[in-house]
Amino acid sequence: MYKVLPKENLQSLFEGLRKIGDVYAPVKISGLSHDFRKVNSISEVDLEYTRTMIPPKKFFVKPRETLFEFDEEKLQYAEVQNGGGLNVILGMHACDINGLKVIDAAYINENPDKYYMQRRESTLIIGVSCTPDEYCFCRSMGADYAVDGFDLFLHEIGRGYFVRIGSEKGLRVIEENSSLFEDASKEDIEEFKENERRKAESFKLELDISGLQDMLDLAWDHPVWEETAEECFGCGTCNLVCPTCRCYDVADYVELDLKRGERLRRWDSCMLRKHGLVAGGLNFRPTRVERLRNRFNCKGSLVNGLLNCVGCGRCTLYCPAEIDFVKIMKRIRGEP
């Protein structure tokens, strides 16, 4: 089923979404940055954004969360409620939706995580089309179009948005707000196709991923790792802004009375030295060279048929050392 949402009905749809739950959407917070934040008015929302610095994975894998509180004197612990009501995320791009599918493989398929699953089930995801810039290479990674993983997807056309319905939750939104939507005409469909064709032709950055896993295996001693390690700060920014990175650390914090405390889960980075540190002081990735090589091999690997990189360009754009992900991968392939 395909529908059209006229531009003049976007405000009314937004009000309908607020009846479902809290609405989070891209908000311009500076001249160069956007962030997904809770919004109360459609006027706060910028659906023409290119990317946010922190991907919307933050709603599902919290940067920092308390798993439980404990009291050693009473020999008991209390699990913290990490669920919540239904939320709406408006304005997710296809690359971030595909990034969540990669995280799903780890948090649902491999080792089911109840907190993550609760958040996925209680979140309505509405995607929106975008225009690539010089950092985007999601088309090369097969992540420029979301086939599933969303409830509704809005593709901008002249008179509004061409709407794809991706789930039963999305269909219910359409049915409950039926007066706001129209059937897609032949002209709407042709415009949708033409816009997708133009978007595909507008990508300035490409990366050949054929045989990439073998290329990385064969590049174990490539000089690019040493050269890049000299530039890298080892700050972990590339992991924090990545929509598919999912490593976390668990730590216990005890209060001054040494009786009560809490166990926290927080984002971790494979680019930090402590990530490879284990009991007894052994570090299985003690050097920056090894950590860089590991990260690039991770991004070039497959998870249930999906690459660990969706080509959003964040790691290159926000790297303080200006390390270019695609340039390094091209060197690994032996390209100029």
Secondary structure, 3 states (H helix, E strand, C coil): CEEEEEHHHHHHHHHHHHHHCEEEEEEECCCCCEEEEEECCHHHCCCCCCCCCCCHHHHCCCCEEEEEEEECCCCEEEECCCCCCCEEEEEECHHHHHHHHHHHHHHHHHCCCHHHHHHHHCEEEEEECCCCCCCCCCCCCCCCCCCCCCCEEEEEECCEEEEEECCHHHHHHHHHCHHHCEECCHHHHHHHHHHHHHHHHCCCCCCCCCCHHHHHHHCCCCHHHHHHHHHCCCCCHHHHCCCCCCCEEEEEEECCCCCEEEEEEEECCCCCHHHHECHHHCECCCCHHHHHHHHHHHHCCEECCEECCCCCCHHHHCCCCCCCHHHHHHHHHCCC
